[in-house]
Amino acid sequence: MFTKTKLALFSVVALGAIAVATQIQASPLSGSWCRASTVYAGNYQNYTEYFRAGERAVIELQGDGDTDLDVYVYDEYGNLIVSDTAWGDYAAVSFVPSWSGRFTIKVVNRGHVYNNYTICMY
């Protein structure tokens, strides 16, 4: 039978084992977030985030189904780091920055009508 103390200790050990077994996940320095937005036909929107070196960053977006959305990630020097240009309005990218710094995330609407989408960074 577990006492509250043993159960708490077991939980801490189990969580520690899970943390060691999984890859370190970065979140933007401002914290993980999701937000809804609209990008007009043939237009784009930029987001700026700071990510830590050596930690995986993940960016996902889901559109309303009307157009093709692409996502591009650039470093602070304008170099393309990663992109998802597959057809459709779901896009996801992940990368591990070599240095901590500012990154620009560009969401491009390739369609002829606006697209309401949700973007998440974690």
C-alpha positions in Angstrom: 0.0 0.0 0.0 1.3 3.4 -1.0 1.4 6.2 1.6 1.0 9.8 0.4 4.8 10.3 0.8 5.7 7.2 -1.2 3.1 8.0 -3.9 4.5 11.6 -4.2 8.1 10.3 -4.4 7.0 7.7 -7.0 5.3 10.4 -9.1 8.4 12.6 -9.1 10.7 9.7 -10.1 8.3 8.6 -12.8 8.0 12.1 -14.2 11.8 12.5 -14.1 12.2 9.2 -16.1 9.7 10.5 -18.7 11.6 13.8 -19.0 14.9 12.0 -19.6 13.3 9.7 -22.2 11.9 12.5 -24.3 13.7 15.1 -26.3 13.9 18.6 -24.9 11.1 20.6 -26.3 11.6 24.4 -26.7 8.9 26.9 -26.4 9.1 30.4 -27.5 10.8 32.6 -24.8 7.4 34.3 -24.4 5.8 30.8 -23.8 3.8 28.5 -25.9 0.8 30.0 -27.6 -2.0 29.6 -30.2 -3.9 32.4 -31.8 -6.5 32.8 -34.6 -5.9 35.1 -37.5 -6.8 35.9 -41.1 -4.5 36.1 -44.0 -5.9 37.7 -47.1 -5.7 36.3 -50.7 -2.2 36.3 -52.1 -0.9 37.9 -48.9 1.2 36.9 -45.9 1.6 37.5 -42.2 4.9 37.5 -40.2 5.4 36.6 -36.6 8.6 37.1 -34.6 9.6 34.7 -31.9 12.8 34.0 -29.9 13.9 30.4 -29.5 16.7 28.8 -27.4 19.6 27.0 -29.0 19.5 23.2 -28.8 15.8 22.9 -28.1 13.3 21.7 -30.6 10.8 24.4 -31.8 7.5 23.4 -33.3 5.1 25.6 -35.3 1.7 24.4 -36.6 -1.1 26.1 -38.4 -4.5 25.0 -39.5 -6.6 26.9 -42.0 -10.3 27.0 -42.7 -10.0 24.7 -45.8 -10.4 27.4 -48.4 -6.8 27.9 -49.7 -3.3 26.6 -49.7 -1.2 28.0 -46.7 2.6 27.7 -46.5 4.9 28.4 -43.6 8.5 29.6 -43.7 10.9 30.1 -40.8 13.9 32.5 -41.2 16.7 33.3 -38.8 17.6 36.8 -37.7 19.9 37.1 -40.8 17.1 36.3 -43.3 18.3 32.7 -44.0 15.5 30.2 -44.6 15.7 27.5 -41.8 12.7 25.3 -42.6 9.4 25.5 -44.5 6.3 23.5 -45.3 5.0 24.2 -48.8 2.9 21.1 -49.3 -0.5 21.7 -50.8 -3.3 22.3 -48.2 -3.9 24.6 -45.3 -2.4 22.5 -42.6 1.3 23.1 -42.2 3.8 22.1 -39.5 7.5 22.6 -39.1 10.1 21.8 -36.4 13.7 22.7 -36.0 16.5 22.9 -33.5 18.2 26.3 -33.5 22.0 26.3 -33.4 21.9 29.5 -31.4 19.4 31.4 -29.3 17.8 34.2 -31.2 15.0 35.9 -33.1 13.2 34.0 -35.8 10.6 35.2 -38.3 7.7 32.9 -39.1 6.0 33.8 -42.4 2.5 32.4 -43.2 1.7 32.8 -46.9 -1.8 32.4 -48.5 -1.5 31.0 -52.0 -5.2 31.2 -52.7 -7.6 33.7 -54.2 -9.7 34.2 -51.1 -8.9 34.9 -47.4 -8.2 32.1 -45.0 -9.0 32.1 -41.3 -6.3 30.0 -39.5 -4.9 29.1 -36.2 -1.2 29.1 -35.5 0.5 27.5 -32.5 4.1 27.7 -31.4 5.6 25.4 -28.8 
